[in-house]
Amino acid sequence: MRVSVSLCFIAVGVVDAFTVGPLHGASRIVASNTALSTGNSKLNLSSSGTGNQPIQKVRTFLEDSGITKGASILYQPIQQAGKFVEDTGTSIKESKFYEPIRQAEEFLEDTGIIMKASRFIIRVANHLPAMASLYYFGLISMASMMPGATAMPKPNLMSVLTANVGPTTNGQFSAFFPTLVTPPSFIFLVWPLIAAVQVFSLTVSSLLGDPPILDQGNLSALSLSNLAAAAWLFASSRASEGMLPLGSTLILPLVPFFASYPLRRTSAVKANRFKLNKIVFQLFSGFTTLASFLAFAVELQHGGRIPFFTGRPELCAGVFLGLYQMTALRGGSITKRFVNAAAISGIVAKRIVEGAGVSALLLSPSFYGALYVAYTALLKLSAS
């Protein structure tokens, strides 16, 4: 009987082990899986599926063992590094790990200075051809006005550059080939003024302008204008009484052609503005345009290549005044209008002062033409 009772208890225990225990464990797993699926909606796991049982078991193991991220062995090196920095009081910028970053910052700063210096050197280098052409034109002009000014006991760069300049000065050229419309000598003082404006513009543009006030197109036009003007002086210096070089007529129009390029490539409103990067071209092209008209009149009267005009000063002066009138009527910038008014006023004043007499002036058609052109030029100058 005792054996039977014992066997019954053993049977009950076995049944309990195979029924109650698994049911209790299953209930715990279901509860854990429900909490996991509720807390982590991204996984979207179903508690009734079998594919999520490994995740449920791992989560249950972590919850039962009490391991957290802050206390895990993977997070301990981060905690130790943070604690080391706090205990030592070492900032990031003071640590040796920041040294490469500091060196990179210094390199970037140095690179900025280098870039600024490079831009400055390149900007100055861009202006050097125009400066060199102006210097060369100045030498030729000085040699043509004062032949002995560039003569040196020993050969130097200045004497070499001006060695081929002829003996005829500007004053002698005007005496060899007089016309009724030749301006007085003080009008030609505009050449030093043109050179001074160029020097000032190039200096400001190369040293102070960032970006420069004269772009590459302006600088090239200025260089070509100076070289063409120097070539014209070369040709004129070879003239002699009764022998007028054709080059003095053909080369001079190239100067206003190049000098007016920066004004032609923009609108009339912008081209006529009284700004430094415009004034230098307005002055240069305005005066050399009138000089080209005068060179053409000289060629007609003294060149002998067009017989109809040769030896007819009134007719040649009329051609000059006709071209001048077309230029004066066009108006333009205040600089050009001033040049037009000053030059024609000087021509009229010279006719009055150096004229053969009142009767000769009253009988001269070119004198009346000069008066009319001067009147038109002065009206344009006074216009707003």
ABEGO torsion letter per residue (X at the ends): XAAAAAAAAAAAAAAAAAAAAAAAAAAAAAAAAAAAAAABAAAGBBAABAAAAAAAAAAAAAAAAGBBAAABAAAAAAAAAAAAAAAAGBBAAABAAAAAAAAAAAAAAAAAAAAAAAAAAAAAAAAAAAAAAAAAAAAAAAAAABAAAABBABBBAAAAAAAABBABBAAAAAAABBBAABBBAAAAAAAAAAAAAAAAAAAAAAAABOBBABBAAAAAAAAAAAAAAAAAAAAAAABBBGBBBAAAAAAAAAAAAAAAAAAAABBAAAAABBBAAAAAAAAAAAAAAAAAAAAAAAAAAAAGABAAABGBAAAAAAAAAAAAAAAAAAEEBAAAAAAAAAAAAAAAAAAAAABAEAAAAAABAAAAAAAAAAAAAAAAAABX
